[in-house]
Amino acid sequence: MKGNSADPDVAFCKSRIINLNNNFECNISVAFRLAHEISHIQFSQPTFLYTFSPFIKNKEERETNERAIRMIAKLIYNEVPNERRNWANFMSEFNLPNWFEPLVKELIYD
C-alpha cells in the first residue's frame, strides 16, 4: 500500500488483509511491523480495524507486540540455545524503542 508518511500500517481483521505503507515514517523495522499486524489478524477481534501502534500501555497493543516478539524470536532462535540469544541485539535488529526492553528480555528466552 502506498500512502503518505503519516499513514500507519493497517490490519483489517475481518477480511484478514494487511496493508503495509512503504512511505510510513516509522523507525521500527518493517519485519516487526508485519509480525505485529499478523498478530492482530490472528488474535484480535475480527470486526476491528487496527492501525500500527508501537505502544504498550493499551492491553490489546501490548499483547500484540508480545505476540510479534514471540513470533520473530521463534523464527530466528528456533535452534539457538538461550545463552546465545541477546536481547540487545534483538532490539537493535528490529529498531525497537527502549520501552520494549522488558518485553524482549522476558520473551526471547522462552
C-alpha positions in Angstrom: 0.0 0.0 0.0 1.2 3.5 -0.8 0.2 6.3 1.5 1.7 9.4 2.9 4.3 9.4 5.6 1.7 9.8 8.4 -0.5 6.8 7.3 0.3 3.8 9.5 0.1 0.2 8.6 -3.4 -1.3 8.9 -4.8 -4.8 9.8 -8.3 -5.4 8.6 -9.1 -8.3 10.8 -12.5 -9.4 9.4 -11.2 -9.6 5.8 -7.7 -10.8 7.0 -5.9 -8.2 5.0 -2.8 -6.2 6.0 -1.7 -3.0 4.3 1.9 -2.1 4.9 2.6 1.5 3.9 6.0 1.8 2.4 6.0 5.5 3.0 5.1 5.4 6.7 7.7 7.2 8.7 8.5 4.7 11.5 11.8 3.7 12.8 10.6 0.2 13.8 11.6 -2.4 11.2 9.1 -3.5 8.5 9.6 -7.1 9.6 8.4 -6.2 13.2 5.5 -4.1 11.9 4.4 -7.0 9.7 4.6 -9.5 12.6 2.6 -7.0 14.7 -0.2 -6.8 12.1 -0.2 -10.6 11.5 -0.7 -10.9 15.3 -3.7 -8.7 15.0 -5.2 -10.8 12.2 -4.6 -14.0 14.2 -5.8 -12.9 17.6 -7.7 -9.7 17.7 -11.5 -9.0 17.4 -12.4 -9.9 13.8 -14.7 -6.9 13.5 -12.0 -4.4 14.3 -9.5 -2.5 12.2 -6.1 -1.8 13.7 -3.5 0.7 12.8 0.1 0.1 13.8 1.0 1.2 17.3 4.3 0.6 18.9 3.0 1.5 22.4 2.4 -1.0 25.2 0.1 0.9 27.6 -3.1 -0.3 25.8 -3.7 -4.0 26.7 -4.5 -5.0 23.1 -1.4 -3.4 21.7 0.8 -4.8 24.4 -0.4 -8.3 23.8 0.0 -7.8 20.0 3.6 -6.6 20.5 4.3 -9.6 22.8 3.0 -12.0 20.1 5.1 -10.2 17.4 8.2 -10.6 19.6 7.4 -14.3 20.2 6.7 -14.9 16.5 10.0 -13.4 15.4 12.0 -15.0 18.2 10.7 -18.4 17.3 11.8 -17.9 13.7 15.3 -16.6 14.4 16.1 -18.5 17.6 14.5 -21.9 16.7 17.7 -23.8 17.4 19.6 -21.3 19.3 20.2 -22.0 23.0 19.1 -19.3 25.4 22.7 -18.5 26.4 23.5 -17.5 22.8 20.4 -15.2 22.5 20.9 -11.5 23.1 18.0 -9.2 23.9 20.0 -6.0 23.0 20.9 -7.4 19.5 17.2 -8.3 19.0 16.2 -4.7 20.0 18.8 -3.3 17.6 18.0 -5.6 14.7 14.3 -4.6 14.7 15.0 -1.0 15.9 12.6 -1.3 18.8 12.1 1.6 21.2 13.5 1.4 24.7 10.1 0.7 26.3 10.2 -2.7 24.6 13.2 -3.8 26.6 11.3 -5.5 29.4 9.2 -7.4 26.9 12.1 -8.5 24.8 14.2 -9.5 27.9 11.3 -11.7 29.0 10.1 -13.2 25.8 13.1 -14.1 23.6 14.3 -16.6 26.2 11.0 -18.6 26.3 
